[in-house]
Amino acid sequence: MATEDQVKDIIHRWQNTPEDELKPEDYQRFKKLGSACLSRGDAAQLLEFLQDDKNQGIVRCMGCLLLAPLLNEVVQKEKSLDHCQAAITHLTRTCRPDELLHSLLELLEDIDPGAICETVLALVPHLQTVLLRLGGRKAAGVGSALTALQEQLSRLPVPYSRQQEEADEHGLCRCCSALAAFAKPFVEEVKGRDGEHVATAEDEQLRTELLKFCMRSLREPLLEAELTRDRRSSLWLFATEILVTLPAIQEPLPELLLFSPLKNSSSQAKESRACLAYLLFVQLIGLHSFPAVFSPVFVLQCNMDYINQLLSSKKESHLLKGLALYAKSLESVQDNSLPVTLLELKSFYSVPQNLRQVLTDCPMQHLRQSGRQVFQLFIDKLDAEAKHKFFRCMLKTSHHAGVESYIVKNIRSQVEFAMKPGPANKGFLGAEFLSLMGLVLSLPKGAQTDLLHSMDRIMESLNLLRYLLIRDKELRGATDVWEELSGIKEEYLKTLRVCIGRSRRHYSSELKALRGDQKLRAKEARQAARPTRVLTSMAVTHEEVSDMSPEVQHQVLQSALVTFDLMESLIVRIEEITEEKRKN
């Protein structure tokens, strides 16, 4: 360990040594002496040394080496915090900015996961100072700094609830506020250029780096965050800052959202723009600067690509934003106005298919409920021809009894609407209606159809058939249509009766086997050895039934038999109505 006199001699030698004659061991010794000073708690002495006019040459060429130990003291919140902050501030104003930038970016790359927030908050103002010292050659540095900062922020969990955001345990909200403040002078620089200014390559690069920063921010953390207009949270304010920044750097929102092709965009770029559309049209952030000249149908058509991106995700935050953007984009569209030509667009096919996945596979009830509301809203906006085509598509592709029953229920509503007097569209009464009914009145696997799995669709189809027979006057006007529909009905009911009989025999046999104690124990033993033979309901798989207790199996079988009775009673009623109409 060097004595005080030896240290003074070393410093005196450095003061009188030209920079190009300093050796690597000089740099190492400088760092070692500075670190030792901090470890002894002598930050005030180190600051005094750094600020001494006689030492500015030493500080200028070797001071960057002290950034790491000084930052460590700041992050650890040692007693000498103020002295260490003042020392870092002096270094950032004295050392060469290129070397400072390199050193600060190195510090950003190697942050302990538990100290991300503290490190970022400590570095951001000094990093900004260094970049501003670079003058007209800072664009690349600004880009590198923003990228490094956002990479660290991406490691922090995004608070979801209001309580989590207010607590800000991991510091993401504070870091986002610091990041917005960091970017502000560079945004102002781009914004301040008037129309007469001839943009240089450096100017354009700075604008590009700021655009990248905005798009990354939209993806992380804003796409993951819960944002609501009634709660102007830290992340809400950060989102507002991003949407103010985009037009400020000459990136018009309409051009970015509505006219930039998505075809060759990366998934990340699509997510960023999807979040931008959500903030603009759902949360109304920045909407005052968005031109009102675009028709609701055009906006919907553009947003469908973003909605598709969000609904294809499995993340709750993405699905919530996708459903909200879908609903908001549809609300401004007039009912019964969307033409069938729109259904030929890829997004108008993909979005309902992704929405169907939410309705059938999403485990979260509130998302399924929102999905059903948006699904109906979309149907309401289609014109009659488009509804007809959409219903056919969903009946062919959904492969889910619940969704199919919902479509059949909508078909009945359209038939009822078409029967009303006036210039209503008759597309659900004429010859084209037969092709739709051919899909409705069919069983997926004929007489081998699992009736419980298809129960919802079958019951809704029988209810539609009963309604058509009761209101047969309008349909009988077209003799050929009525006769063909009657043929479809007879074939459907015949197959359904065979299916019900087969299923009832099977389920009755299973129920009988469960009723004796001895057979019950034998049943349990067989369950342990192999899969059960019990058919399943709409919400139960074969594998799940094998895990059921005999009591639950009994309930499933009894419920199946009651369902078959309901189906058969509807068939009987349909046949009674048919006979009554024939007599009249």
Backbone torsions as a table, in degrees:
resi	resn	phi	psi	omega
1	MET	NA	126.6	-177.0
2	ALA	-70.2	142.7	176.3
3	THR	-77.2	168.7	-179.0
4	GLU	-61.8	-39.8	178.6
5	ASP	-65.4	-39.0	178.5
6	GLN	-64.0	-39.9	178.6
7	VAL	-62.8	-44.1	179.1
8	LYS	-60.2	-40.0	179.0
9	ASP	-64.1	-42.0	179.7
10	ILE	-62.3	-45.6	-179.7
11	ILE	-63.9	-41.8	178.8
12	HIS	-60.5	-41.5	179.3
13	ARG	-64.5	-42.3	179.5
14	TRP	-62.4	-37.5	-178.4
15	GLN	-63.9	-25.6	-176.4
16	ASN	-109.0	11.3	-179.8
17	THR	-107.2	124.5	175.0
18	PRO	-58.0	148.6	-175.2
19	GLU	-57.2	-40.8	-176.1
20	ASP	-71.4	-7.2	178.3
21	GLU	-101.6	-2.7	175.6
22	LEU	-70.6	140.1	-175.5
23	LYS	-101.7	162.1	177.9
24	PRO	-54.8	-36.9	179.8
25	GLU	-67.2	-26.0	175.6
26	ASP	-65.2	-42.6	179.0
27	TYR	-63.2	-43.2	-179.1
28	GLN	-65.3	-40.2	-179.9
29	ARG	-66.7	-39.6	178.3
30	PHE	-59.2	-46.3	179.8
31	LYS	-64.3	-40.4	-178.3
32	LYS	-65.1	-42.6	-179.9
33	LEU	-65.7	-42.1	179.1
34	GLY	-64.4	-43.3	179.4
35	SER	-64.2	-39.9	179.0
36	ALA	-63.8	-36.9	179.0
37	CYS	-63.0	-42.2	178.9
38	LEU	-67.8	-41.7	-179.1
39	SER	-63.4	-26.6	177.8
40	ARG	-84.1	-4.8	-177.8
41	GLY	82.2	20.2	-178.2
42	ASP	-101.1	46.2	179.9
43	ALA	-62.0	-33.7	179.5
44	ALA	-64.0	-40.2	178.4
45	GLN	-65.9	-40.3	179.1
46	LEU	-64.8	-42.2	178.8
47	LEU	-61.2	-42.3	179.1
48	GLU	-60.2	-41.3	178.0
49	PHE	-62.9	-45.4	-177.4
50	LEU	-64.9	-32.8	-176.5
51	GLN	-88.6	-9.0	-179.9
52	ASP	-65.3	128.0	-177.3
53	ASP	-57.2	-34.8	-177.1
54	LYS	-67.6	-19.8	-174.7
55	ASN	-100.8	5.7	-174.0
56	GLN	-64.4	-31.5	176.2
57	GLY	-64.5	-43.6	178.2
58	ILE	-62.2	-46.0	-178.1
59	VAL	-61.9	-42.8	-176.9
60	ARG	-59.9	-40.5	-174.4
61	CYS	-95.0	-24.9	-176.2
62	MET	-121.7	-4.1	-173.5
63	GLY	-62.2	-29.9	-178.5
64	CYS	-56.7	-27.5	-177.3
65	LEU	-65.8	-18.0	-177.8
66	LEU	-92.2	-4.7	-178.5
67	LEU	-60.5	-44.3	-176.8
68	ALA	-62.7	-52.9	179.5
69	PRO	-64.4	-35.2	177.4
70	LEU	-65.4	-43.2	178.8
71	LEU	-62.6	-39.3	178.6
72	ASN	-59.0	-40.8	178.1
73	GLU	-63.9	-40.5	-179.3
74	VAL	-65.9	-45.4	-179.1
75	VAL	-63.7	-38.7	-179.9
76	GLN	-76.4	-6.6	178.6
77	LYS	54.8	53.5	178.6
78	GLU	-73.9	168.0	-177.8
79	LYS	-60.7	-28.6	-177.0
80	SER	-89.0	27.1	-174.0
81	LEU	-54.4	-48.9	-176.7
82	ASP	-62.3	-41.5	178.9
83	HIS	-64.6	-39.5	-179.4
84	CYS	-67.7	-41.4	177.6
85	GLN	-61.9	-42.1	179.4
86	ALA	-65.0	-36.2	178.6
87	ALA	-66.0	-43.4	178.5
88	ILE	-63.6	-42.3	179.4
89	THR	-59.3	-42.5	179.8
90	HIS	-64.9	-39.8	179.8
91	LEU	-64.4	-43.1	-177.1
92	THR	-67.2	-17.4	179.1
93	ARG	-100.2	-8.6	-173.5
94	THR	-114.3	-44.4	-177.3
95	CYS	-68.9	165.4	179.1
96	ARG	-66.7	128.9	-174.2
97	PRO	-60.4	-35.3	179.1
98	ASP	-62.9	-44.0	179.6
99	GLU	-68.5	-39.2	177.6
100	LEU	-60.6	-45.9	-179.4
101	LEU	-59.8	-45.4	179.0
102	HIS	-59.8	-44.1	-178.9
103	SER	-66.5	-43.5	-178.7
104	LEU	-66.5	-38.4	178.0
105	LEU	-66.8	-34.5	175.7
106	GLU	-63.4	-40.2	178.2
107	LEU	-64.2	-34.4	179.1
108	LEU	-70.1	-28.9	-178.0
109	GLU	-74.2	-22.8	-171.7
110	ASP	-122.7	67.8	-178.3
111	ILE	-107.7	134.3	175.0
112	ASP	-64.9	135.0	-177.2
113	PRO	-54.2	-30.1	-178.9
114	GLY	-83.3	-3.7	-176.3
115	ALA	-125.5	23.0	-177.0
116	ILE	-62.8	-51.4	-176.8
117	CYS	-59.9	-50.8	-177.0
118	GLU	-61.4	-39.9	-178.8
119	THR	-67.9	-45.8	-179.6
120	VAL	-61.9	-46.3	-178.8
121	LEU	-63.2	-34.0	179.3
122	ALA	-73.5	-34.7	-173.4
123	LEU	-85.0	-33.9	-169.7
124	VAL	-53.4	-50.6	-178.5
125	PRO	-63.5	-35.9	179.3
126	HIS	-71.7	-36.4	177.3
127	LEU	-64.0	-39.6	178.0
128	GLN	-62.8	-43.3	179.0
129	THR	-58.7	-45.2	-178.6
130	VAL	-63.7	-43.8	-178.6
131	LEU	-65.7	-38.4	178.3
132	LEU	-65.6	-27.8	176.8
133	ARG	-71.3	-18.6	-178.5
134	LEU	-74.7	-13.9	176.2
135	GLY	65.0	-128.3	-174.5
136	GLY	-81.6	11.9	179.1
137	ARG	-128.1	39.1	-174.4
138	LYS	-103.3	-7.2	-171.8
139	ALA	-55.7	-49.1	-179.2
140	ALA	-62.9	-39.3	178.8
141	GLY	-65.1	-41.3	177.2
142	VAL	-60.6	-42.6	178.3
143	GLY	-62.4	-45.5	179.8
144	SER	-63.4	-41.8	-179.2
145	ALA	-66.0	-46.0	179.6
146	LEU	-62.2	-41.8	178.7
147	THR	-62.3	-46.4	-179.1
148	ALA	-63.6	-42.0	179.3
149	LEU	-64.7	-43.6	-178.3
150	GLN	-70.3	-30.6	175.0
151	GLU	-63.2	-38.8	177.8
152	GLN	-70.0	-40.0	179.1
153	LEU	-65.1	-30.2	179.9
154	SER	-67.3	-15.4	178.1
155	ARG	-83.0	-12.1	-179.1
156	LEU	-89.0	138.3	177.4
157	PRO	-67.0	141.9	179.9
158	VAL	-85.0	123.8	177.5
159	PRO	-65.5	136.9	-176.1
160	TYR	-104.1	-49.7	-177.7
161	SER	-85.3	167.3	178.0
162	ARG	-62.2	-40.2	-179.1
163	GLN	-64.0	-42.5	179.3
164	GLN	-63.3	-40.1	-178.0
165	GLU	-69.7	-39.0	178.7
166	GLU	-68.0	-36.8	178.3
167	ALA	-71.7	-37.0	178.5
168	ASP	47.2	51.1	-173.5
169	GLU	-58.0	-39.2	-177.3
170	HIS	-96.3	-3.8	171.4
171	GLY	84.4	11.9	-178.2
172	LEU	-61.8	-41.9	-177.7
173	CYS	-62.6	-44.1	178.3
174	ARG	-63.4	-39.0	-179.9
175	CYS	-66.6	-38.7	179.2
176	CYS	-64.8	-40.5	177.3
177	SER	-62.4	-41.9	178.8
178	ALA	-65.3	-36.9	-179.4
179	LEU	-66.8	-40.6	177.5
180	ALA	-63.1	-42.0	178.1
181	ALA	-66.2	-36.1	178.8
182	PHE	-62.2	-42.2	-175.4
183	ALA	-78.1	-18.7	-170.1
184	LYS	-55.4	-50.0	-178.2
185	PRO	-63.3	-30.5	179.2
186	PHE	-74.5	-35.2	174.8
187	VAL	-64.9	-43.8	179.6
188	GLU	-61.5	-34.5	-180.0
189	GLU	-65.3	-43.7	178.1
190	VAL	-68.0	-42.9	-178.4
191	LYS	-63.1	-34.5	-173.8
192	GLY	-73.4	-10.4	-179.7
193	ARG	-75.8	123.9	180.0
194	ASP	-85.6	177.9	-175.4
195	GLY	-64.2	-21.2	-178.4
196	GLU	-84.4	-12.6	-178.7
197	HIS	-72.8	128.6	177.3
198	VAL	-87.4	111.3	-176.0
199	ALA	-67.0	129.6	176.1
200	THR	-89.6	173.0	176.6
201	ALA	-61.2	-36.4	178.2
202	GLU	-65.0	-41.7	177.8
203	ASP	-59.9	-46.7	-177.6
204	GLU	-65.7	-36.7	179.0
205	GLN	-66.3	-39.9	178.5
206	LEU	-62.7	-43.1	177.7
207	ARG	-61.3	-41.4	179.7
208	THR	-63.9	-41.4	-179.6
209	GLU	-66.3	-37.9	177.9
210	LEU	-68.7	-35.8	175.9
211	LEU	-63.5	-43.1	177.6
212	LYS	-60.3	-41.0	178.4
213	PHE	-60.0	-45.6	179.6
214	CYS	-62.7	-44.6	-177.0
215	MET	-68.7	-37.0	175.8
216	ARG	-66.0	-38.5	180.0
217	SER	-64.9	-37.0	177.8
218	LEU	-63.2	-36.8	-179.8
219	ARG	-78.0	-44.4	178.6
220	GLU	-137.9	117.7	11.5
221	PRO	-102.8	-1.0	-165.9
222	LEU	-66.6	-33.1	178.9
223	LEU	-66.8	-28.1	-179.1
224	GLU	-87.6	-17.8	-171.1
225	ALA	-84.5	152.1	172.3
226	GLU	-87.2	118.4	-176.9
227	LEU	-124.6	124.4	178.5
228	THR	-133.9	145.2	-174.6
229	ARG	-66.2	-27.6	-176.7
230	ASP	-82.4	-0.5	179.7
231	ARG	-134.9	98.0	-177.4
232	ARG	-79.7	74.7	-176.2
233	SER	-78.0	177.5	178.2
234	SER	-60.4	-41.8	-179.4
235	LEU	-71.4	-31.7	173.6
236	TRP	-61.1	-46.3	179.5
237	LEU	-63.8	-35.3	177.0
238	PHE	-66.0	-41.4	177.0
239	ALA	-61.5	-41.5	178.0
240	THR	-61.6	-41.1	179.1
241	GLU	-62.3	-40.0	180.0
242	ILE	-64.9	-43.1	-178.4
243	LEU	-74.1	-18.8	171.4
244	VAL	-79.3	-35.7	-177.3
245	THR	-66.6	-40.4	-174.5
246	LEU	-56.9	-54.5	177.1
247	PRO	-66.6	-27.6	-179.9
248	ALA	-65.3	-30.5	179.3
249	ILE	-97.2	26.2	177.9
250	GLN	61.4	43.0	175.2
251	GLU	-121.0	84.9	-175.8
252	PRO	-59.7	134.2	-178.0
253	LEU	-61.7	-42.6	178.9
254	PRO	-59.5	-41.5	-180.0
255	GLU	-65.7	-40.0	-178.5
256	LEU	-67.8	-39.3	-174.4
257	LEU	-90.8	-41.1	-168.0
258	LEU	-103.3	-21.2	-173.0
259	PHE	-122.6	-1.9	176.6
260	SER	-89.9	119.9	-176.2
261	PRO	-63.3	140.5	179.8
262	LEU	-95.8	-10.7	-169.2
263	LYS	-51.0	-49.4	-176.4
264	ASN	-102.1	12.9	-179.8
265	SER	-75.4	150.4	175.9
266	SER	-73.4	163.7	177.8
267	SER	-59.9	-36.8	-180.0
268	GLN	-65.9	-41.0	178.8
269	ALA	-64.8	-38.3	178.6
270	LYS	-65.6	-40.4	178.7
271	GLU	-63.1	-41.2	179.6
272	SER	-61.6	-45.7	-178.4
273	ARG	-72.0	-30.7	175.5
274	ALA	-64.3	-41.6	177.3
275	CYS	-65.6	-39.1	178.0
276	LEU	-60.9	-44.2	178.3
277	ALA	-62.0	-40.3	178.6
278	TYR	-63.1	-47.1	-179.3
279	LEU	-62.6	-37.1	-175.7
280	LEU	-76.1	-51.7	-170.6
281	PHE	-91.0	-26.8	-179.9
282	VAL	-96.2	-52.2	-178.9
283	GLN	-86.4	-9.3	175.3
284	LEU	62.4	22.6	176.4
285	ILE	-75.0	120.6	179.0
286	GLY	80.1	4.2	-177.0
287	LEU	-66.5	-24.9	179.7
288	HIS	-62.3	-24.9	179.9
289	SER	-96.3	5.2	-178.7
290	PHE	-97.1	125.9	-177.7
291	PRO	-58.5	142.0	-179.3
292	ALA	-95.2	21.8	-174.4
293	VAL	-89.6	-10.7	-176.7
294	PHE	-86.2	135.7	-179.2
295	SER	-70.7	151.8	178.1
296	PRO	-56.6	-35.6	-179.8
297	VAL	-68.6	-39.1	178.5
298	PHE	-65.4	-43.3	178.4
299	VAL	-62.8	-43.5	177.1
300	LEU	-58.9	-45.8	-178.7
301	GLN	-60.1	-40.8	178.4
302	CYS	-70.2	-39.7	-177.2
303	ASN	-72.0	-20.3	-177.2
304	MET	-59.7	-33.5	177.3
305	ASP	-65.4	-39.5	179.0
306	TYR	-71.9	-39.1	176.9
307	ILE	-61.9	-41.7	178.7
308	ASN	-61.9	-41.2	178.8
309	GLN	-61.2	-43.8	-177.1
310	LEU	-72.0	-41.2	-176.9
311	LEU	-76.2	-14.2	176.8
312	SER	-82.4	-5.0	179.7
313	SER	-84.3	162.9	174.6
314	LYS	-103.7	-2.2	-176.5
315	LYS	-83.9	137.2	-178.2
316	GLU	-59.6	-42.8	-177.8
317	SER	-62.9	-38.0	178.9
318	HIS	-68.4	-44.4	-178.1
319	LEU	-64.5	-41.5	178.1
320	LEU	-59.4	-45.1	-179.1
321	LYS	-68.7	-37.8	178.7
322	GLY	-64.0	-44.5	179.0
323	LEU	-65.6	-41.0	179.8
324	ALA	-66.2	-40.8	178.9
325	LEU	-67.3	-38.6	177.9
326	TYR	-61.3	-50.0	-178.8
327	ALA	-61.9	-46.5	-177.8
328	LYS	-64.8	-37.4	179.7
329	SER	-69.1	-29.3	-180.0
330	LEU	-82.5	-30.4	-172.7
331	GLU	-58.0	-34.0	-177.0
332	SER	-83.1	-9.1	-178.6
333	VAL	-84.5	138.4	179.8
334	GLN	-67.8	141.9	177.4
335	ASP	-60.2	146.5	175.7
336	ASN	56.8	35.8	-174.8
337	SER	-119.2	-19.8	-175.9
338	LEU	-72.9	121.5	-175.5
339	PRO	-76.4	160.5	-177.6
340	VAL	-64.6	-24.1	-179.6
341	THR	-61.9	-28.3	179.6
342	LEU	-65.6	-30.6	-178.6
343	LEU	-68.3	-12.5	177.0
344	GLU	-80.3	-14.5	177.6
345	LEU	-75.6	142.5	-175.7
346	LYS	-57.2	-43.1	-176.6
347	SER	-66.0	-32.2	179.9
348	PHE	-75.2	-12.1	170.1
349	TYR	-92.1	-43.9	-174.0
350	SER	-69.0	-40.3	-176.6
351	VAL	-61.7	-49.4	177.4
352	PRO	-61.8	-32.3	178.1
353	GLN	-68.0	-41.2	176.5
354	ASN	-67.6	-35.8	177.0
355	LEU	-65.2	-37.6	176.2
356	ARG	-60.3	-38.9	177.4
357	GLN	-61.8	-39.1	177.6
358	VAL	-64.0	-43.8	-177.7
359	LEU	-64.6	-33.6	-172.0
360	THR	-102.7	-28.5	-171.8
361	ASP	-115.6	-18.3	-175.4
362	CYS	-69.7	128.7	-178.9
363	PRO	-77.3	-9.5	-175.2
364	MET	-96.4	117.8	-173.5
365	GLN	-61.9	-40.0	-177.2
366	HIS	-65.2	-29.5	176.5
367	LEU	-74.1	-39.8	177.7
368	ARG	-63.5	-40.3	179.9
369	GLN	-64.9	-45.1	176.5
370	SER	-62.9	-38.3	179.7
371	GLY	-61.4	-41.4	179.3
372	ARG	-64.0	-39.9	179.4
373	GLN	-64.0	-42.6	179.9
374	VAL	-69.6	-37.2	178.8
375	PHE	-58.8	-46.2	179.5
376	GLN	-68.0	-38.0	178.8
377	LEU	-60.8	-41.1	178.3
378	PHE	-63.6	-44.1	179.0
379	ILE	-60.0	-42.6	-178.8
380	ASP	-61.0	-29.4	-176.4
381	LYS	-81.9	-17.9	-179.0
382	LEU	-74.9	143.8	173.1
383	ASP	-75.9	175.0	-171.7
384	ALA	-59.5	-43.5	-179.2
385	GLU	-65.5	-40.7	178.7
386	ALA	-66.5	-39.9	176.7
387	LYS	-59.3	-45.3	-179.4
388	HIS	-57.0	-48.7	-179.3
389	LYS	-66.6	-40.2	-179.2
390	PHE	-65.0	-42.8	179.0
391	PHE	-61.0	-43.6	178.4
392	ARG	-60.0	-44.6	-178.9
393	CYS	-61.1	-47.0	-177.2
394	MET	-67.8	-36.8	178.2
395	LEU	-66.0	-29.5	-179.9
396	LYS	-84.0	-29.1	-168.9
397	THR	-113.9	-16.6	-171.9
398	SER	-71.5	-38.8	179.9
399	HIS	52.7	37.3	178.3
400	HIS	-144.2	121.8	-173.2
401	ALA	-61.2	-36.1	-179.2
402	GLY	-64.8	-45.5	178.5
403	VAL	-65.5	-42.8	-179.1
404	GLU	-63.2	-39.2	178.2
405	SER	-65.0	-35.5	178.2
406	TYR	-65.1	-39.7	178.0
407	ILE	-66.3	-43.2	179.8
408	VAL	-61.6	-39.6	177.7
409	LYS	-61.7	-39.3	177.4
410	ASN	-68.8	-34.3	177.2
411	ILE	-61.8	-43.0	177.7
412	ARG	-59.9	-42.1	179.1
413	SER	-60.8	-39.3	-179.9
414	GLN	-70.6	-36.5	176.1
415	VAL	-63.4	-43.9	179.9
416	GLU	-62.0	-40.6	178.7
417	PHE	-66.1	-39.7	-178.7
418	ALA	-67.9	-24.7	-179.0
419	MET	-80.9	-11.3	-179.2
420	LYS	-71.6	148.1	178.9
421	PRO	-66.3	154.9	-179.3
422	GLY	115.3	-174.3	-175.3
423	PRO	-81.5	27.8	-178.0
424	ALA	-63.1	150.4	179.3
425	ASN	-65.5	132.2	-178.1
426	LYS	-98.2	18.1	-177.3
427	GLY	-62.9	-17.9	179.5
428	PHE	-102.3	21.0	175.5
429	LEU	-129.1	-23.2	-173.4
430	GLY	-87.0	-159.4	-175.3
431	ALA	-62.2	-36.0	-179.1
432	GLU	-66.4	-19.3	178.3
433	PHE	-67.6	-27.6	-179.1
434	LEU	-62.7	-39.7	-179.7
435	SER	-63.6	-33.7	178.2
436	LEU	-71.1	-44.3	179.8
437	MET	-67.0	-28.3	175.9
438	GLY	-63.0	-32.8	176.4
439	LEU	-78.3	-37.0	-179.2
440	VAL	-67.3	-47.9	-176.2
441	LEU	-91.2	65.4	177.7
442	SER	-147.3	153.3	177.8
443	LEU	-110.4	131.3	-173.6
444	PRO	-51.6	-40.5	-177.6
445	LYS	-125.8	32.3	178.0
446	GLY	60.0	-137.9	-178.4
447	ALA	-68.9	-11.8	179.9
448	GLN	-94.1	6.9	-178.0
449	THR	-63.2	137.9	173.4
450	ASP	-75.5	103.5	-173.3
451	LEU	-65.3	-33.5	179.4
452	LEU	-67.5	-41.0	179.7
453	HIS	-64.3	-34.1	-177.1
454	SER	-100.3	12.3	-171.9
455	MET	-55.3	-49.7	-176.2
456	ASP	-57.7	-46.8	-178.8
457	ARG	-65.7	-43.4	-177.0
458	ILE	-64.1	-44.5	-179.3
459	MET	-64.2	-40.6	179.6
460	GLU	-68.6	-36.2	178.5
461	SER	-66.1	-40.3	178.4
462	LEU	-67.2	-38.5	177.1
463	ASN	-63.9	-39.8	176.5
464	LEU	-63.5	-42.9	-179.6
465	LEU	-62.9	-42.6	178.0
466	ARG	-61.9	-41.3	179.7
467	TYR	-63.0	-43.0	-179.1
468	LEU	-63.5	-36.3	-179.9
469	LEU	-70.9	-36.9	178.9
470	ILE	-68.2	-40.0	-178.8
471	ARG	-102.4	50.2	-170.5
472	ASP	-81.5	-9.9	-173.9
473	LYS	-57.6	-47.1	-178.0
474	GLU	-66.7	-34.2	-178.5
475	LEU	-77.5	-33.6	-178.5
476	ARG	-66.5	-17.7	179.2
477	GLY	-60.0	-31.1	176.0
478	ALA	-104.1	96.0	-171.8
479	THR	-55.8	-46.6	-177.1
480	ASP	-61.7	-41.7	-179.8
481	VAL	-62.9	-46.0	-178.1
482	TRP	-62.8	-43.0	-178.4
483	GLU	-65.0	-41.7	179.9
484	GLU	-68.2	-38.5	177.5
485	LEU	-64.0	-38.3	177.7
486	SER	-63.1	-37.6	177.7
487	GLY	-65.9	-42.7	177.6
488	ILE	-61.4	-42.0	-179.0
489	LYS	-62.4	-47.5	-177.0
490	GLU	-61.4	-43.0	-179.8
491	GLU	-65.1	-39.7	-179.7
492	TYR	-64.9	-48.0	-178.1
493	LEU	-66.1	-35.4	178.6
494	LYS	-63.3	-48.1	179.2
495	THR	-64.5	-39.7	-178.9
496	LEU	-65.2	-38.4	177.5
497	ARG	-62.7	-42.5	178.4
498	VAL	-61.7	-42.9	-178.5
499	CYS	-64.9	-42.1	179.2
500	ILE	-64.0	-44.7	179.8
501	GLY	-60.5	-45.1	179.9
502	ARG	-63.6	-44.7	-178.4
503	SER	-67.2	-39.9	-179.4
504	ARG	-63.4	-42.2	179.4
505	ARG	-61.1	-43.7	-177.9
506	HIS	-64.7	-46.8	-176.9
507	TYR	-70.0	-35.6	177.7
508	SER	-64.2	-40.3	178.5
509	SER	-63.3	-43.0	178.6
510	GLU	-64.2	-40.6	-179.0
511	LEU	-65.6	-40.4	178.9
512	LYS	-63.0	-37.0	-179.1
513	ALA	-67.9	-21.8	-178.3
514	LEU	-87.5	-10.8	-168.1
515	ARG	-83.3	-20.4	178.1
516	GLY	-95.3	145.3	-179.2
517	ASP	-60.0	-41.3	-177.9
518	GLN	-67.3	-45.1	179.3
519	LYS	-69.4	-30.0	177.0
520	LEU	-63.9	-43.5	178.9
521	ARG	-66.0	-38.0	177.8
522	ALA	-64.7	-36.5	178.8
523	LYS	-64.0	-43.1	179.2
524	GLU	-63.5	-38.0	178.8
525	ALA	-65.2	-41.4	179.4
526	ARG	-65.7	-34.1	178.4
527	GLN	-62.0	-36.5	179.8
528	ALA	-70.6	-23.2	-174.9
529	ALA	-96.5	-31.6	-176.5
530	ARG	-155.5	165.7	-179.7
531	PRO	-60.9	147.1	179.9
532	THR	-68.7	157.5	178.4
533	ARG	-92.9	-2.1	-177.2
534	VAL	-67.5	132.7	174.0
535	LEU	-69.9	162.9	-173.3
536	THR	-112.8	158.4	176.3
537	SER	-86.7	179.1	-177.1
538	MET	-58.0	-32.6	-174.5
539	ALA	-105.1	10.4	-175.4
540	VAL	-130.3	133.8	178.5
541	THR	-96.0	165.7	179.2
542	HIS	-59.5	-40.4	-179.0
543	GLU	-64.4	-37.2	-178.9
544	GLU	-69.6	-37.2	-179.6
545	VAL	-62.0	-35.7	-179.0
546	SER	-63.0	-19.1	179.2
547	ASP	-95.0	-4.0	-177.6
548	MET	-74.2	150.3	171.5
549	SER	-73.4	158.6	178.6
550	PRO	-57.4	-33.4	179.8
551	GLU	-64.3	-42.5	179.6
552	VAL	-68.9	-39.7	176.7
553	GLN	-59.2	-39.2	178.9
554	HIS	-60.9	-42.7	178.8
555	GLN	-63.6	-41.3	-179.9
556	VAL	-62.5	-45.3	-178.9
557	LEU	-66.2	-42.1	179.2
558	GLN	-63.9	-40.6	178.1
559	SER	-63.1	-37.8	178.9
560	ALA	-61.8	-43.8	-178.8
561	LEU	-65.6	-37.7	177.1
562	VAL	-64.4	-39.7	178.6
563	THR	-62.4	-41.9	178.8
564	PHE	-63.1	-36.9	177.5
565	ASP	-63.9	-41.2	178.5
566	LEU	-62.3	-44.8	178.8
567	MET	-60.9	-44.3	-176.6
568	GLU	-68.4	-35.1	178.3
569	SER	-66.1	-36.1	176.2
570	LEU	-66.2	-41.2	178.6
571	ILE	-61.3	-44.0	179.1
572	VAL	-60.5	-43.2	-180.0
573	ARG	-64.1	-39.9	178.4
574	ILE	-61.8	-42.0	-179.8
575	GLU	-68.9	-34.4	176.5
576	GLU	-65.0	-43.4	179.5
577	ILE	-63.8	-40.7	178.7
578	THR	-59.3	-43.1	-178.9
579	GLU	-67.9	-40.8	178.6
580	GLU	-61.6	-42.2	179.9
581	LYS	-66.0	-35.9	-179.1
582	ARG	-66.0	-38.5	-179.1
583	LYS	-69.3	-31.9	-178.9
584	ASN	-83.4	NA	NA
